[in-house]
Amino acid sequence: MAQELWRLLGFPATADDDVAFTEADVEALQLAVDLTGLGILDDDSRSALVRTWGRSFARLAEWQTTLMARVAAADPDGDPAAQMAMLTGEVVPRVERLQSYVWRRHLAGAAGRLLAGAEATASDTTPLAVAFVDIVGFTSRSRSMADEELVRWIETFESRSTEVVLDHGGRVIKNIGDEVLLVADTPADAARIVHLLVSMGADDEDPFPAVRAGVAYGDVVTRLGDVLGPTVNIAARLTSLARPGTVLVDDGMHEALEDDPELAWRRLPRASVKGYSRLQAWALRPRT
């Protein structure tokens, strides 16, 4: 089990006589055994959890190390190695405490949603509105951008979209390059979020990029912070069909919101997309 967990964390196998481990590694293994013994983790969930930790923290560690190296190299008269060692000693303990704080705050938020009945308690399946919001013309425009300009553009998209999602009752599942995947507990919240993002992108004086969106409502499988299932797939397909500055939704969203007097609907011809030969889409927009 120790060998399996080590690989799942993202580290290569070591020979029996390699000096590669510390007391912290022994303690981590004991903690994993304890959680298994308490019935919190079975073999499958333990592997999935450790694999997710490994991937997430590997990306975070790479970015943090690059950031500190850039700061260490900024002083032309200093010794980069000495600067790096000093920064590591000063920065790592603070980052470790902040990461623990962020995790605990999100743990409290997730527990609150669970106790409020917003998510399923005995099943990994729960009804959610799922939306993809995609930057229009990303490939062509990014080719003409310098690296720093491209990074600022993406950061504007991610930070502004996250702000809107969180302020209007949604949750960002992940950013995937030029698009964001989000969920909301109600179709109304999802519709409000995507229309705000689309309207921001349509404002020529707003640096937020032009976007399009696809939204579907139905049962969703939640696993390790991600969402899976046909509802997610349909939302992705609808996004690929949407024209710039528009929102397309599925029958589930239409059925849930068709009596809302503030929304206008237009039924589109059925479309053939990957996995769905006759997908019904509805164009959705606010009446005002």
Short mmCIF file of the C-alpha atoms (twelve columns), coordinates in Angstrom:
data_MODEL
# 
_entry.id   MODEL 
# 
loop_
_atom_site.group_PDB 
_atom_site.id 
_atom_site.type_symbol 
_atom_site.label_atom_id 
_atom_site.label_alt_id 
_atom_site.label_comp_id 
_atom_site.label_asym_id 
_atom_site.label_seq_id 
_atom_site.Cartn_x 
_atom_site.Cartn_y 
_atom_site.Cartn_z 
_atom_site.pdbx_PDB_model_num 
ATOM 1   C CA . MET A 1   0.000   0.000  0.000   1 
ATOM 2   C CA . ALA A 2   2.878   2.376  0.771   1 
ATOM 3   C CA . GLN A 3   4.293   1.881  -2.718  1 
ATOM 4   C CA . GLU A 4   0.898   2.447  -4.324  1 
ATOM 5   C CA . LEU A 5   0.179   5.629  -2.373  1 
ATOM 6   C CA . TRP A 6   3.655   6.992  -3.140  1 
ATOM 7   C CA . ARG A 7   3.057   6.567  -6.869  1 
ATOM 8   C CA . LEU A 8   -0.452  8.032  -6.609  1 
ATOM 9   C CA . LEU A 9   1.074   11.131 -5.036  1 
ATOM 10  C CA . GLY A 10  3.046   11.532 -8.264  1 
ATOM 11  C CA . PHE A 11  6.505   10.323 -7.198  1 
ATOM 12  C CA . PRO A 12  8.607   7.627  -8.892  1 
ATOM 13  C CA . ALA A 13  9.208   4.268  -7.242  1 
ATOM 14  C CA . THR A 14  12.351  3.917  -5.128  1 
ATOM 15  C CA . ALA A 15  14.608  0.955  -4.481  1 
ATOM 16  C CA . ASP A 16  14.510  -0.709 -1.069  1 
ATOM 17  C CA . ASP A 17  17.939  0.630  -0.105  1 
ATOM 18  C CA . ASP A 18  17.389  4.220  -1.304  1 
ATOM 19  C CA . VAL A 19  17.525  6.875  1.414   1 
ATOM 20  C CA . ALA A 20  14.374  8.686  0.321   1 
ATOM 21  C CA . PHE A 21  11.939  8.968  3.236   1 
ATOM 22  C CA . THR A 22  11.592  10.811 6.532   1 
ATOM 23  C CA . GLU A 23  9.530   10.463 9.690   1 
ATOM 24  C CA . ALA A 24  6.917   12.693 8.028   1 
ATOM 25  C CA . ASP A 25  6.405   10.046 5.326   1 
ATOM 26  C CA . VAL A 26  5.942   7.365  7.991   1 
ATOM 27  C CA . GLU A 27  3.419   9.551  9.816   1 
ATOM 28  C CA . ALA A 28  1.494   10.227 6.575   1 
ATOM 29  C CA . LEU A 29  1.269   6.512  5.867   1 
ATOM 30  C CA . GLN A 30  0.013   5.858  9.398   1 
ATOM 31  C CA . LEU A 31  -2.665  8.537  8.986   1 
ATOM 32  C CA . ALA A 32  -3.857  6.892  5.764   1 
ATOM 33  C CA . VAL A 33  -4.034  3.542  7.563   1 
ATOM 34  C CA . ASP A 34  -5.977  5.159  10.414  1 
ATOM 35  C CA . LEU A 35  -8.583  6.646  8.050   1 
ATOM 36  C CA . THR A 36  -8.989  3.292  6.354   1 
ATOM 37  C CA . GLY A 37  -9.405  1.558  9.707   1 
ATOM 38  C CA . LEU A 38  -12.031 4.101  10.779  1 
ATOM 39  C CA . GLY A 39  -14.064 3.259  7.689   1 
ATOM 40  C CA . ILE A 40  -13.704 6.729  6.175   1 
ATOM 41  C CA . LEU A 41  -11.757 5.443  3.180   1 
ATOM 42  C CA . ASP A 42  -11.994 2.182  1.303   1 
ATOM 43  C CA . ASP A 43  -9.388  1.081  -1.236  1 
ATOM 44  C CA . ASP A 44  -11.038 2.879  -4.163  1 
ATOM 45  C CA . SER A 45  -11.774 6.166  -2.410  1 
ATOM 46  C CA . ARG A 46  -8.316  6.199  -0.814  1 
ATOM 47  C CA . SER A 47  -6.640  5.853  -4.212  1 
ATOM 48  C CA . ALA A 48  -8.864  8.513  -5.778  1 
ATOM 49  C CA . LEU A 49  -8.281  10.956 -2.930  1 
ATOM 50  C CA . VAL A 50  -4.493  10.540 -2.896  1 
ATOM 51  C CA . ARG A 51  -4.312  10.814 -6.695  1 
ATOM 52  C CA . THR A 52  -6.301  14.059 -6.564  1 
ATOM 53  C CA . TRP A 53  -4.077  15.434 -3.804  1 
ATOM 54  C CA . GLY A 54  -0.985  14.547 -5.785  1 
ATOM 55  C CA . ARG A 55  -2.127  16.249 -8.980  1 
ATOM 56  C CA . SER A 56  -3.498  19.348 -7.266  1 
ATOM 57  C CA . PHE A 57  -0.545  19.967 -4.977  1 
ATOM 58  C CA . ALA A 58  1.993   19.171 -7.702  1 
ATOM 59  C CA . ARG A 59  0.591   21.995 -9.838  1 
ATOM 60  C CA . LEU A 60  0.427   24.314 -6.833  1 
ATOM 61  C CA . ALA A 61  3.996   23.508 -5.763  1 
ATOM 62  C CA . GLU A 62  5.349   24.067 -9.291  1 
ATOM 63  C CA . TRP A 63  3.705   27.489 -9.467  1 
ATOM 64  C CA . GLN A 64  4.827   28.503 -5.961  1 
ATOM 65  C CA . THR A 65  8.408   27.396 -6.590  1 
ATOM 66  C CA . THR A 66  8.514   29.317 -9.874  1 
ATOM 67  C CA . LEU A 67  7.189   32.398 -8.115  1 
ATOM 68  C CA . MET A 68  9.837   32.232 -5.381  1 
ATOM 69  C CA . ALA A 69  12.604  31.572 -7.927  1 
ATOM 70  C CA . ARG A 70  11.547  34.665 -9.869  1 
ATOM 71  C CA . VAL A 71  11.742  36.767 -6.701  1 
ATOM 72  C CA . ALA A 72  15.115  35.258 -5.764  1 
ATOM 73  C CA . ALA A 73  16.566  36.053 -9.182  1 
ATOM 74  C CA . ALA A 74  15.275  39.644 -9.184  1 
ATOM 75  C CA . ASP A 75  18.249  40.930 -7.150  1 
ATOM 76  C CA . PRO A 76  21.176  41.127 -9.607  1 
ATOM 77  C CA . ASP A 77  23.706  41.463 -6.775  1 
ATOM 78  C CA . GLY A 78  22.386  38.636 -4.626  1 
ATOM 79  C CA . ASP A 79  23.073  34.930 -4.581  1 
ATOM 80  C CA . PRO A 80  19.986  33.239 -6.077  1 
ATOM 81  C CA . ALA A 81  20.571  30.026 -4.135  1 
ATOM 82  C CA . ALA A 82  20.890  31.887 -0.822  1 
ATOM 83  C CA . GLN A 83  17.851  34.016 -1.650  1 
ATOM 84  C CA . MET A 84  15.852  30.898 -2.479  1 
ATOM 85  C CA . ALA A 85  16.828  29.259 0.798   1 
ATOM 86  C CA . MET A 86  15.867  32.376 2.753   1 
ATOM 87  C CA . LEU A 87  12.522  32.693 0.964   1 
ATOM 88  C CA . THR A 88  11.750  29.035 1.526   1 
ATOM 89  C CA . GLY A 89  12.289  29.386 5.250   1 
ATOM 90  C CA . GLU A 90  10.178  32.522 5.457   1 
ATOM 91  C CA . VAL A 91  7.451   31.706 2.965   1 
ATOM 92  C CA . VAL A 92  6.689   27.989 3.267   1 
ATOM 93  C CA . PRO A 93  5.398   28.030 6.888   1 
ATOM 94  C CA . ARG A 94  3.068   30.928 6.073   1 
ATOM 95  C CA . VAL A 95  1.815   29.327 2.853   1 
ATOM 96  C CA . GLU A 96  1.240   26.050 4.699   1 
ATOM 97  C CA . ARG A 97  -0.923  27.777 7.294   1 
ATOM 98  C CA . LEU A 98  -2.858  29.683 4.625   1 
ATOM 99  C CA . GLN A 99  -3.516  26.492 2.666   1 
ATOM 100 C CA . SER A 100 -4.865  24.848 5.813   1 
ATOM 101 C CA . TYR A 101 -7.056  27.899 6.457   1 
ATOM 102 C CA . VAL A 102 -8.491  27.880 2.912   1 
ATOM 103 C CA . TRP A 103 -9.219  24.150 3.125   1 
ATOM 104 C CA . ARG A 104 -11.004 24.531 6.464   1 
ATOM 105 C CA . ARG A 105 -13.130 27.414 5.172   1 
ATOM 106 C CA . HIS A 106 -14.188 25.385 2.146   1 
ATOM 107 C CA . LEU A 107 -14.840 22.391 4.398   1 
ATOM 108 C CA . ALA A 108 -17.183 24.532 6.490   1 
ATOM 109 C CA . GLY A 109 -18.938 25.792 3.349   1 
ATOM 110 C CA . ALA A 110 -19.402 22.288 1.936   1 
ATOM 111 C CA . ALA A 111 -20.720 21.025 5.269   1 
ATOM 112 C CA . GLY A 112 -23.159 23.926 5.425   1 
ATOM 113 C CA . ARG A 113 -24.546 23.141 1.965   1 
ATOM 114 C CA . LEU A 114 -24.854 19.473 2.874   1 
ATOM 115 C CA . LEU A 115 -26.737 20.182 6.104   1 
ATOM 116 C CA . ALA A 116 -28.985 22.663 4.305   1 
ATOM 117 C CA . GLY A 117 -30.024 19.912 1.930   1 
ATOM 118 C CA . ALA A 118 -28.549 21.575 -1.140  1 
ATOM 119 C CA . GLU A 119 -26.628 18.422 -2.016  1 
ATOM 120 C CA . ALA A 120 -27.371 14.732 -1.724  1 
ATOM 121 C CA . THR A 121 -26.444 13.067 1.561   1 
ATOM 122 C CA . ALA A 122 -26.583 9.380  0.749   1 
ATOM 123 C CA . SER A 123 -25.727 9.510  -2.930  1 
ATOM 124 C CA . ASP A 124 -23.111 11.002 -5.207  1 
ATOM 125 C CA . THR A 125 -25.923 12.116 -7.541  1 
ATOM 126 C CA . THR A 126 -27.693 15.436 -7.088  1 
ATOM 127 C CA . PRO A 127 -29.784 17.738 -9.325  1 
ATOM 128 C CA . LEU A 128 -27.727 20.727 -10.441 1 
ATOM 129 C CA . ALA A 129 -27.658 23.337 -13.176 1 
ATOM 130 C CA . VAL A 130 -24.370 22.954 -15.051 1 
ATOM 131 C CA . ALA A 131 -22.931 25.643 -17.310 1 
ATOM 132 C CA . PHE A 132 -19.913 26.092 -19.529 1 
ATOM 133 C CA . VAL A 133 -18.906 29.663 -20.400 1 
ATOM 134 C CA . ASP A 134 -16.470 29.831 -23.299 1 
ATOM 135 C CA . ILE A 135 -14.361 32.727 -24.647 1 
ATOM 136 C CA . VAL A 136 -15.310 33.550 -28.229 1 
ATOM 137 C CA . GLY A 137 -12.442 33.506 -30.759 1 
ATOM 138 C CA . PHE A 138 -9.836  32.533 -28.180 1 
ATOM 139 C CA . THR A 139 -7.492  30.673 -30.550 1 
ATOM 140 C CA . SER A 140 -7.297  33.396 -33.206 1 
ATOM 141 C CA . ARG A 141 -6.935  36.271 -30.755 1 
ATOM 142 C CA . SER A 142 -4.377  34.537 -28.513 1 
ATOM 143 C CA . ARG A 143 -2.042  34.095 -31.482 1 
ATOM 144 C CA . SER A 144 -1.528  37.850 -31.711 1 
ATOM 145 C CA . MET A 145 -0.871  38.333 -27.994 1 
ATOM 146 C CA . ALA A 146 2.423   38.449 -26.175 1 
ATOM 147 C CA . ASP A 147 2.759   35.929 -23.343 1 
ATOM 148 C CA . GLU A 148 2.222   38.475 -20.570 1 
ATOM 149 C CA . GLU A 149 -0.805  39.961 -22.320 1 
ATOM 150 C CA . LEU A 150 -2.330  36.501 -22.759 1 
ATOM 151 C CA . VAL A 151 -1.826  35.711 -19.071 1 
ATOM 152 C CA . ARG A 152 -3.498  38.981 -18.033 1 
ATOM 153 C CA . TRP A 153 -6.399  38.294 -20.393 1 
ATOM 154 C CA . ILE A 154 -6.991  34.826 -18.977 1 
ATOM 155 C CA . GLU A 155 -6.621  36.062 -15.405 1 
ATOM 156 C CA . THR A 156 -9.227  38.760 -16.059 1 
ATOM 157 C CA . PHE A 157 -11.607 36.139 -17.413 1 
ATOM 158 C CA . GLU A 158 -11.037 33.748 -14.499 1 
ATOM 159 C CA . SER A 159 -11.171 36.329 -11.706 1 
ATOM 160 C CA . ARG A 160 -14.203 38.238 -13.024 1 
ATOM 161 C CA . SER A 161 -16.181 35.106 -13.857 1 
ATOM 162 C CA . THR A 162 -15.404 33.596 -10.446 1 
ATOM 163 C CA . GLU A 163 -16.597 36.797 -8.768  1 
ATOM 164 C CA . VAL A 164 -19.917 36.736 -10.625 1 
ATOM 165 C CA . VAL A 165 -20.458 33.014 -10.031 1 
ATOM 166 C CA . LEU A 166 -19.845 33.210 -6.294  1 
ATOM 167 C CA . ASP A 167 -21.843 36.415 -5.785  1 
ATOM 168 C CA . HIS A 168 -24.927 34.867 -7.419  1 
ATOM 169 C CA . GLY A 169 -25.164 31.501 -5.737  1 
ATOM 170 C CA . GLY A 170 -22.966 29.352 -7.965  1 
ATOM 171 C CA . ARG A 171 -19.722 27.427 -7.593  1 
ATOM 172 C CA . VAL A 172 -16.792 27.244 -9.979  1 
ATOM 173 C CA . ILE A 173 -15.842 23.623 -10.601 1 
ATOM 174 C CA . LYS A 174 -12.779 24.363 -12.710 1 
ATOM 175 C CA . ASN A 175 -11.273 26.612 -15.332 1 
ATOM 176 C CA . ILE A 176 -10.298 24.770 -18.512 1 
ATOM 177 C CA . GLY A 177 -8.093  27.107 -20.515 1 
ATOM 178 C CA . ASP A 178 -10.514 29.449 -22.264 1 
ATOM 179 C CA . GLU A 179 -13.689 28.298 -20.500 1 
ATOM 180 C CA . VAL A 180 -15.138 27.952 -17.018 1 
ATOM 181 C CA . LEU A 181 -17.292 25.086 -15.737 1 
ATOM 182 C CA . LEU A 182 -19.735 26.147 -13.028 1 
ATOM 183 C CA . VAL A 183 -22.728 24.724 -11.203 1 
ATOM 184 C CA . ALA A 184 -25.685 26.219 -9.360  1 
ATOM 185 C CA . ASP A 185 -28.268 24.590 -7.134  1 
ATOM 186 C CA . THR A 186 -31.157 26.164 -9.024  1 
ATOM 187 C CA . PRO A 187 -31.766 26.838 -12.731 1 
ATOM 188 C CA . ALA A 188 -32.675 30.445 -11.921 1 
ATOM 189 C CA . ASP A 189 -29.268 31.083 -10.336 1 
ATOM 190 C CA . ALA A 190 -27.488 29.528 -13.314 1 
ATOM 191 C CA . ALA A 191 -29.485 31.622 -15.796 1 
ATOM 192 C CA . ARG A 192 -28.724 34.807 -13.869 1 
ATOM 193 C CA . ILE A 193 -24.992 34.015 -13.769 1 
ATOM 194 C CA . VAL A 194 -24.532 33.216 -17.451 1 
ATOM 195 C CA . HIS A 195 -26.572 36.229 -18.579 1 
ATOM 196 C CA . LEU A 196 -24.426 38.522 -16.456 1 
ATOM 197 C CA . LEU A 197 -21.248 37.042 -17.953 1 
ATOM 198 C CA . VAL A 198 -22.593 37.316 -21.490 1 
ATOM 199 C CA . SER A 199 -23.637 40.941 -20.928 1 
ATOM 200 C CA . MET A 200 -20.187 41.782 -19.543 1 
ATOM 201 C CA . GLY A 201 -18.592 40.293 -22.645 1 
ATOM 202 C CA . ALA A 202 -20.901 42.299 -24.919 1 
ATOM 203 C CA . ASP A 203 -19.793 45.609 -23.359 1 
ATOM 204 C CA . ASP A 204 -17.044 47.054 -25.570 1 
ATOM 205 C CA . GLU A 205 -15.725 49.133 -22.677 1 
ATOM 206 C CA . ASP A 206 -15.441 46.132 -20.351 1 
ATOM 207 C CA . PRO A 207 -12.133 44.200 -20.542 1 
ATOM 208 C CA . PHE A 208 -14.034 40.975 -19.925 1 
ATOM 209 C CA . PRO A 209 -13.880 38.940 -23.167 1 
ATOM 210 C CA . ALA A 210 -16.860 38.102 -25.353 1 
ATOM 211 C CA . VAL A 211 -18.309 34.733 -24.318 1 
ATOM 212 C CA . ARG A 212 -21.034 32.208 -25.098 1 
ATOM 213 C CA . ALA A 213 -22.686 29.740 -22.736 1 
ATOM 214 C CA . GLY A 214 -24.462 26.400 -22.581 1 
ATOM 215 C CA . VAL A 215 -26.544 25.329 -19.576 1 
ATOM 216 C CA . ALA A 216 -28.245 22.043 -18.692 1 
ATOM 217 C CA . TYR A 217 -30.248 21.002 -15.632 1 
ATOM 218 C CA . GLY A 218 -30.570 17.472 -14.269 1 
ATOM 219 C CA . ASP A 219 -28.956 14.802 -12.146 1 
ATOM 220 C CA . VAL A 220 -25.186 15.148 -11.853 1 
ATOM 221 C CA . VAL A 221 -22.603 12.791 -10.391 1 
ATOM 222 C CA . THR A 222 -20.305 14.669 -8.005  1 
ATOM 223 C CA . ARG A 223 -16.884 13.125 -7.432  1 
ATOM 224 C CA . LEU A 224 -13.807 14.625 -5.781  1 
ATOM 225 C CA . GLY A 225 -14.936 18.165 -6.503  1 
ATOM 226 C CA . ASP A 226 -15.729 17.437 -10.146 1 
ATOM 227 C CA . VAL A 227 -19.057 16.828 -11.896 1 
ATOM 228 C CA . LEU A 228 -19.819 14.030 -14.334 1 
ATOM 229 C CA . GLY A 229 -22.700 12.585 -16.327 1 
ATOM 230 C CA . PRO A 230 -25.034 13.324 -19.244 1 
ATOM 231 C CA . THR A 231 -26.104 16.715 -17.866 1 
ATOM 232 C CA . VAL A 232 -22.489 17.909 -17.967 1 
ATOM 233 C CA . ASN A 233 -22.013 16.492 -21.461 1 
ATOM 234 C CA . ILE A 234 -25.144 18.226 -22.757 1 
ATOM 235 C CA . ALA A 235 -24.026 21.576 -21.320 1 
ATOM 236 C CA . ALA A 236 -20.705 21.202 -23.134 1 
ATOM 237 C CA . ARG A 237 -22.418 20.327 -26.435 1 
ATOM 238 C CA . LEU A 238 -24.782 23.302 -26.106 1 
ATOM 239 C CA . THR A 239 -21.812 25.614 -25.623 1 
ATOM 240 C CA . SER A 240 -20.271 24.387 -28.855 1 
ATOM 241 C CA . LEU A 241 -23.549 25.205 -30.660 1 
ATOM 242 C CA . ALA A 242 -24.010 28.670 -29.125 1 
ATOM 243 C CA . ARG A 243 -23.286 31.758 -31.193 1 
ATOM 244 C CA . PRO A 244 -21.143 34.549 -29.686 1 
ATOM 245 C CA . GLY A 245 -23.004 36.424 -26.960 1 
ATOM 246 C CA . THR A 246 -25.810 33.866 -26.653 1 
ATOM 247 C CA . VAL A 247 -26.999 31.335 -24.090 1 
ATOM 248 C CA . LEU A 248 -28.343 27.921 -25.103 1 
ATOM 249 C CA . VAL A 249 -30.103 25.648 -22.614 1 
ATOM 250 C CA . ASP A 250 -31.583 22.149 -22.607 1 
ATOM 251 C CA . ASP A 251 -35.097 20.856 -22.008 1 
ATOM 252 C CA . GLY A 252 -34.410 20.558 -18.255 1 
ATOM 253 C CA . MET A 253 -33.672 24.281 -17.954 1 
ATOM 254 C CA . HIS A 254 -36.609 25.158 -20.188 1 
ATOM 255 C CA . GLU A 255 -39.045 23.072 -18.153 1 
ATOM 256 C CA . ALA A 256 -37.837 24.592 -14.885 1 
ATOM 257 C CA . LEU A 257 -37.957 28.219 -16.041 1 
ATOM 258 C CA . GLU A 258 -40.529 28.414 -18.854 1 
ATOM 259 C CA . ASP A 259 -43.079 30.211 -16.633 1 
ATOM 260 C CA . ASP A 260 -40.619 32.918 -15.565 1 
ATOM 261 C CA . PRO A 261 -42.043 36.167 -17.030 1 
ATOM 262 C CA . GLU A 262 -38.612 37.796 -17.107 1 
ATOM 263 C CA . LEU A 263 -37.183 35.265 -19.598 1 
ATOM 264 C CA . ALA A 264 -37.709 34.943 -23.348 1 
ATOM 265 C CA . TRP A 265 -37.340 31.641 -25.214 1 
ATOM 266 C CA . ARG A 266 -36.696 30.562 -28.783 1 
ATOM 267 C CA . ARG A 267 -36.828 26.900 -29.722 1 
ATOM 268 C CA . LEU A 268 -34.048 25.896 -32.103 1 
ATOM 269 C CA . PRO A 269 -34.008 23.017 -34.603 1 
ATOM 270 C CA . ARG A 270 -32.690 19.781 -33.169 1 
ATOM 271 C CA . ALA A 271 -28.958 19.398 -33.719 1 
ATOM 272 C CA . SER A 272 -26.666 16.438 -34.201 1 
ATOM 273 C CA . VAL A 273 -23.619 16.640 -31.923 1 
ATOM 274 C CA . LYS A 274 -21.167 14.133 -30.508 1 
ATOM 275 C CA . GLY A 275 -23.116 11.600 -28.450 1 
ATOM 276 C CA . TYR A 276 -26.532 13.096 -29.243 1 
ATOM 277 C CA . SER A 277 -28.173 12.731 -32.650 1 
ATOM 278 C CA . ARG A 278 -31.174 15.002 -31.970 1 
ATOM 279 C CA . LEU A 279 -30.286 17.412 -29.178 1 
ATOM 280 C CA . GLN A 280 -33.008 19.965 -28.431 1 
ATOM 281 C CA . ALA A 281 -31.670 23.429 -27.633 1 
ATOM 282 C CA . TRP A 282 -33.422 26.596 -26.517 1 
ATOM 283 C CA . ALA A 283 -32.034 30.118 -26.865 1 
ATOM 284 C CA . LEU A 284 -32.571 31.973 -23.604 1 
ATOM 285 C CA . ARG A 285 -32.382 35.693 -22.942 1 
ATOM 286 C CA . PRO A 286 -33.797 38.195 -20.434 1 
ATOM 287 C CA . ARG A 287 -36.815 40.185 -21.571 1 
ATOM 288 C CA . THR A 288 -35.235 43.362 -20.205 1 
# 
